[in-house]
């Protein structure tokens, strides 16, 4: 898994993991989100568009990142999950914890949610 990070505006961060987010790679995502939380980022979006698989380790990394960001006053939104990731989020009811948006732009601006 590769992780790209963009800073569209001050206080905004877009994290784009690519590939599988599983037991072998989830720790990298978790560490990246914790690192971003330490910088004081206010709005973080994890763009799941290029994630073709996420397991419980990956979901745990997202929850850990959410907790770290909240601790520092930040927000974590998700955008563009593929079918498998959206199913995993719904089955674990994490779609009720994470705001999930149709695009990165909407997630940054807190626009239209992807309805369950």
C-alpha positions in Angstrom: 0.0 0.0 0.0 1.2 3.5 -0.8 -0.1 6.6 0.9 -0.2 10.0 -0.7 -0.8 13.1 1.4 -2.0 16.5 0.1 -2.6 19.8 1.8 -5.2 21.7 -0.3 -5.5 24.5 2.2 -4.2 25.4 5.7 -5.6 23.0 8.2 -6.8 20.6 5.6 -5.2 17.2 4.7 -6.2 14.6 2.2 -4.8 11.1 2.8 -5.0 8.8 -0.2 -4.1 5.2 0.5 -3.7 2.9 -2.6 -4.3 -0.8 -2.7 -5.1 -3.1 0.2 -5.4 -1.8 3.7 -5.0 -5.0 5.7 -3.0 -6.6 8.5 0.2 -6.0 6.5 -0.3 -2.3 5.8 -2.8 -0.9 8.3 -0.1 0.1 10.7 1.3 2.5 8.1 -2.0 4.2 7.7 -2.5 4.4 11.5 0.9 6.0 12.0 0.3 8.5 9.1 -3.0 9.6 10.7 -1.4 10.0 14.1 1.4 12.0 12.6 -1.1 14.3 10.9 -3.1 14.7 14.1 0.1 15.9 15.9 0.4 18.7 13.3 -2.9 20.2 14.4 -4.8 19.5 11.2 -8.4 20.5 11.5 -10.0 18.6 8.6 -8.7 15.3 7.4 -10.2 13.3 4.6 -9.2 9.7 3.9 -10.0 9.2 0.3 -10.8 5.5 -0.2 -11.2 5.7 -4.0 -8.1 3.7 -4.6 -8.5 1.2 -1.8 -9.7 -2.1 -3.3 -9.8 -4.0 0.0 -10.0 -3.1 3.7 -10.1 -5.6 6.6 -10.6 -5.2 10.3 -7.0 -4.0 10.8 -7.6 -1.2 8.3 -10.9 -0.3 9.9 -9.1 -0.2 13.3 -6.5 2.1 11.8 -9.2 4.5 10.7 -10.8 4.4 14.2 -7.5 5.0 15.8 -6.8 8.0 13.5 -10.3 9.4 14.3 -9.6 9.2 18.0 -6.2 10.9 17.6 -7.7 13.7 15.5 -10.5 14.3 17.9 -8.1 14.5 20.8 -6.3 17.3 19.0 -9.6 19.0 17.9 -9.7 17.7 14.4 -12.3 16.0 12.2 -11.9 12.8 10.1 -14.2 12.3 7.1 -14.1 9.5 4.5 -14.7 9.9 0.8 -15.4 7.7 -2.2 -15.2 4.2 -0.7 -15.3 1.3 -3.2 -18.0 -1.3 -2.8 -16.0 -3.7 -0.5 -14.9 -0.8 1.8 -18.4 0.6 2.0 -19.8 -2.9 2.8 -17.2 -3.3 5.6 -18.0 0.1 7.0 -21.7 -0.7 7.0 -21.4 -4.3 8.4 -19.4 -2.9 11.3 -21.7 0.1 11.7 -18.7 2.4 11.3 -20.7 4.2 8.6 -22.5 5.7 11.7 -19.2 6.9 13.2 -17.5 8.2 10.1 -19.1 10.8 7.8 -18.8 9.3 4.3 -18.9 11.7 1.3 -19.2 11.3 -2.4 -16.1 13.3 -3.2 -13.0 14.7 -1.5 -14.3 18.3 -2.1 -17.6 17.5 -0.4 -15.8 15.9 2.5 -13.6 19.0 3.0 -16.7 21.2 2.8 -18.9 18.8 4.6 -21.3 18.6 1.7 -23.7 15.7 0.8 -23.2 12.5 2.7 -23.3 9.1 1.0 -26.6 7.8 2.3 -26.7 4.2 3.7 
